């Protein structure tokens, strides 16, 4: 069966359309997807690093204040109460300060009246070693159902060969607000955790499986498979203490621009081919009418 010119044109256009779509799907898309994935992961790492720098600055400041208070009390033990009061004035985010010794029953405390009294009952595993000073330990407490977010520093020092322990409780609400904000609505999760477990988590529609142990995640960028989806876990360590931050986002969210690009590309290709088919049909019809007119004219002239 011999096809008309328009039929052959349609077949050619269909072949070009299918070829173009296959090229976009299997050649262009993988390269573009890899580029978008690498770029977005790099952006997340930059935001994560920036947040950790800000958090480290606060934690480092509080750690050094604790060391400074301990050194002042060690040098001027009789002025301990005045030292605590003055430091609380200089640092209004201090909630409570306490100096005690296991060798004596004496205890020196100072409470910031702007805050309610805090009763701490920390377990040994909740304390984390500071990277600033070996004698310093810190703890970060953040409960979802409580407005009290605390950061505690604890340091050891000696006065006349008697060991003392200084504990300072800080208001950590400001720390909880320093987390990276990504342009993915709530389709990502941010965790701050220590070897003891998760300390802080943002409000998110995503959550890792309970069987996945964040404490074992020390790889900067890790891709894990959860059911049928791929998840990326970006981990960065703190420089001030043994804390880590993990950002969790699905691959689907990261490569979402690729899906949009694919839809636009296919729509554009199909649309252009459809317009070319209409244009070809119009041109064929005009040529057919022209040929018929010429044939009629020649027949009339021949007569």
Secondary structure, DSSP 8 states (H G I E B T S, - for coil): ----HHHHHHHHHHHHHHHHHHHIIIIIHHHHHHHHHHHHHHHHHHHHHHHHHHHHHHHHHHHHHHHHHHHHHHH-GGGHHHHHHHHHHH-TTEEEEEEE-TTSS-EEEEE-TTS--------GGG-EEBSS-TTEEEEEEE-TT-S-EEEEEEEEEEETTEEEEEEEEEE-HHHHT-S---SSTT-EEEEEEETTEEEEE---S----TTS-GGG---SEEEEEETTEEEEEEEEE-SSBSEEEEEEEEHHHHTHHHHHHHHHHHHHHHHHHHHHHHHHHHHHHHHHHHHHHHHHHHHHHH-
